[in-house]
Amino acid sequence: MSTTLNAAAAVFDPQLCASLHNDICRRGWATLAPDLPFEEGTTTWWDTYGSECDASVASRLAPQLMEFLKQARIVRPALRDEAQGNFFFYLSGLAAPDSLFSYAGVIDPDEPDANRYVVLYHATQLMGHPVGLVMDQHTLKGQVMQSLTIDDTIVEQSRRPWVPLQDILAAYLNMIDMGKITSEENPGEKVDYTALDASERAGIIAGTWRPKVWPYERPWLLKPHSQAILDRSVAALDNLLEAIEKRMPLPRAELASEIPLRTPVAEGVMGMASVAEKLISTNQASEHSFIVKFLRQVDGLLASVRPDLRFVAPGLRVPDHHVAAQPFEGLDDERWNPPILLFHGELRDGTTALTTFPGGIWNHPFAPPYKERTTPFPSGLWIAEHKVDNPNYDNACRLLLPDEVVLAPGRTQHYAKSTDGFLLEQPGAQCEGLAAGLYQTSCNIFVGRHEVLLFHVLEHWVRQVEDGTWAVDRHGVAGGMEKWAEADESEAMAEKYRLPYTW
């Protein structure tokens, strides 16, 4: 093995990884067989494959990986044929010894070390020609490759980031904790494990007894959003409004006690609840969609902010009925819900900020039929479009920056980066650029590529206000949309505009 393994050991914690793995496995098992104790229905990978591994591949595995496999639990062989279940939504489970190195020559055909890449987990059948979670034994870092042939990123494989295994497993646990992915019981016939006698339960452990019926195929479900995600998004907006209001200067002639926070706006202003109903009536969103629920819940928040609070981020207006639910006339497609403009962008002079895409369809942010639009889009934060029948991430969003930022004259060097650290290409390049790429991932090695989630952006805005990166004046966050250009002015400022890299 490479001598770089010792130097890389700090990025791989076998005990922590096994603990995270077993936690995910235990949660799936609670749905799989709630009446059978986890320890009886599972065993360690090494207890199952240790002899085979010693005879074939143990000498090719890093010691840290072997230590992990000695602690990570899997379904007992006696139950596996009936289980047909997945470790997690994206991963079917730990690979057997004979398939650990099955993709070694495919992942990087030019790599001379045949032991470098290990397929530690197989991927589920979400895409054709699935691969799985691949570990690089030179660095002890990993990434999830859903498919060999279906690519959902704009970055070639050799440039995609590798992260510690514990980060991937922790992200998956976070998805479960947030209710984004849930394990749900199959309503079909179940084995009553409480009715098994001691010899039958002992037979499961010994591998000599198999149940006739197994209710479990694939317990993990991906939800468009969850109540926890909705609550976190609402709380983030509430925190943002409060952070801004605390920093807004008071009118010269009035004392602080005379201007309480959350002063109601003038009567007759159309509220966000009414905007939500408009989205439903015009078939731009369903009653069960994130945006409708979000607007209904923030109706009271937005109705009670100080009347002079206009901007929640540089040049981005507090949502109102004039710009929310902006239709895409002539581009209706019953298969998709259209993008929804949530925070409308303005320049310093008060004019509407516009975003064009001179690179054509390659760096256009939206899917067909919205990709066909030739006129500029209003700049601002959009709730991204999604499929009506299968919305995987209906709380995802995308920031469109105006031409005044993207096409700033005289700029010869660029610094703005995607969340995963790739320099955002400039207009004309055949990939996502600064106009639509800020906060996004060029590739996502956790779950597959999708737009950034709204609560991550709102929480980032709170930090920008609280740490003073964004100044606050008498109308809220100052600077107009032109201020977003600072994300491209230096390495330090580019880092200020990157989000944590996660699912």
Beta strands, then each sheet from edge to edge (+ up, - down):
strand 1: 42-44
strand 2: 73-75
strand 3: 91-94
strand 4: 117-123
strand 5: 132-136
strand 6: 141-145
strand 7: 163-164
strand 8: 181-183
strand 9: 220-222
strand 10: 311-313
strand 11: 316-317
strand 12: 336-337
strand 13: 340-344
strand 14: 354-355
strand 15: 377-378
strand 16: 380-383
strand 17: 386-387
strand 18: 396-400
strand 19: 452-453
strand 20: 472-473
strand 21: 476-477
sheet 1: 1+ 2-
sheet 2: 3+ 4- 5+ 6- 7+
sheet 3: 8+ 9-
sheet 4: 10+ 11-
sheet 5: 12+ 17-
sheet 6: 13+ 16- 18+ 19-
sheet 7: 14+ 15-
sheet 8: 20+ 21-
end
